[in-house]
Amino acid sequence: MPAAKDTPLSIGLLLLRLGAAGLLLVGHGWPKVERWEKLSRTFADPLGVGPAVSLGLVIFAEVVCALLVMLGFATRWALAPILIFFAVAIFVRHAGSPFDERELALIYAVPFVALMFTGPGRFALDARYEPKLRLGK
């Protein structure tokens, strides 16, 4: 059984997961889903894969992966596409842009980087299921 001293840390990690991923999903991901038809023709294509594919990859990161982070399920795997998306936004899409155009992506990236190092905490599905997934049983 986890020590009682782990409870405040796990509550903090839960709030970090729910806050960062929830804001990403509701404020950025879901609006893109709702405007898919228009955006799929005009979305930025910094990697040269086409606007629809770029939009699909961003929606995957901002909706599917954000939801997994909120649940704390396969958390570190779900963080990878989110962090790749932010790295592309910061270093490719907005390369050479003034700091204020990259600031939001940087602000969002910080809690996700922190979660990559800390893990999701005790109040996550990973805490219950990850050992079984890791062993393949």
C-alpha positions in Angstrom: 0.0 0.0 0.0 1.4 3.4 -0.9 2.5 5.7 2.0 0.1 8.4 3.1 2.8 11.0 2.2 2.3 10.1 -1.5 -1.3 11.3 -1.4 -0.6 15.0 -1.8 1.9 14.3 -4.6 -0.6 12.1 -6.4 -3.4 14.7 -6.0 -1.1 17.3 -7.5 -0.2 15.0 -10.4 -4.0 14.3 -10.9 -4.7 18.0 -11.0 -1.8 18.6 -13.4 -3.0 15.8 -15.7 -6.7 16.9 -15.6 -5.8 20.6 -16.0 -3.2 20.5 -18.7 -4.8 17.8 -20.8 -8.3 18.9 -20.2 -7.6 22.5 -21.3 -5.7 21.1 -24.4 -8.6 18.9 -25.3 -11.5 21.3 -24.7 -9.7 24.5 -25.8 -7.8 23.3 -28.8 -8.5 19.7 -29.8 -12.3 19.6 -29.8 -12.7 22.9 -31.7 -10.5 21.4 -34.5 -12.7 18.3 -34.6 -15.8 20.5 -35.0 -14.2 22.5 -37.8 -12.5 19.5 -39.5 -14.1 20.1 -43.0 -12.8 23.7 -43.3 -9.5 23.1 -41.5 -8.5 20.0 -43.4 -8.0 22.1 -46.5 -6.3 25.1 -44.9 -4.4 23.7 -41.8 -0.7 24.5 -41.5 1.6 21.8 -42.9 5.0 22.3 -41.4 6.2 18.7 -42.1 5.0 18.6 -45.7 2.5 15.7 -45.3 -0.5 17.7 -46.4 -3.0 19.8 -44.4 -5.5 17.0 -43.7 -2.8 14.6 -42.4 -1.2 17.4 -40.3 -4.7 18.2 -38.9 -5.3 14.5 -38.2 -2.0 14.2 -36.3 -2.7 17.3 -34.2 -6.2 16.1 -33.4 -4.9 12.7 -32.4 -2.4 14.4 -30.0 -4.9 17.1 -28.7 -7.9 14.8 -28.3 -7.0 11.1 -28.1 -3.7 11.5 -26.3 -5.0 14.3 -24.1 -7.9 12.1 -23.0 -5.5 9.2 -22.2 -3.3 11.6 -20.1 -6.4 12.8 -18.2 -7.3 9.1 -17.4 -3.7 8.4 -16.6 -3.7 5.4 -19.0 -0.6 4.6 -21.0 0.4 8.1 -19.9 4.0 8.2 -21.0 3.1 6.7 -24.4 0.3 9.3 -24.8 2.6 12.1 -23.8 5.0 11.4 -26.7 2.7 12.6 -29.5 1.7 15.6 -27.5 5.3 16.6 -26.9 6.2 15.9 -30.5 3.3 18.2 -31.6 4.5 20.9 -29.3 8.2 20.5 -30.5 7.0 20.9 -34.1 4.9 24.0 -33.1 7.7 25.6 -31.2 10.8 24.7 -33.4 9.3 24.2 -36.9 6.0 26.0 -37.3 7.0 29.0 -35.3 10.7 28.9 -35.9 12.0 32.5 -36.1 8.7 33.8 -34.8 8.7 36.3 -31.9 8.6 34.7 -28.4 5.0 35.7 -27.9 3.9 33.5 -30.8 5.6 30.5 -29.3 4.7 31.2 -25.7 1.4 29.4 -25.5 3.0 26.2 -26.9 5.8 26.5 -24.4 3.4 27.1 -21.5 1.4 23.9 -22.5 4.6 21.9 -23.0 5.9 22.4 -19.5 3.3 20.4 -17.5 3.5 17.6 -20.1 7.3 17.4 -19.8 6.9 17.3 -16.0 4.5 14.4 -16.3 6.9 12.6 -18.6 9.4 12.7 -15.8 7.1 12.1 -12.8 4.6 9.7 -14.2 0.8 10.1 -13.7 0.7 9.4 -9.9 -1.3 7.0 -7.8 -4.7 8.2 -9.0 -4.3 7.1 -12.5 -5.3 3.9 -14.4 -1.6 3.2 -14.9 -1.2 2.8 -11.2 -3.7 -0.1 -11.3 -3.0 -1.6 -14.8 0.5 -0.7 -15.9 2.3 -3.6 -14.1 0.0 -6.1 -15.9 0.5 -4.3 -19.2 4.3 -4.2 -18.7 4.4 -8.0 -18.0 2.1 -8.8 -20.9 -0.3 -10.6 -18.6 
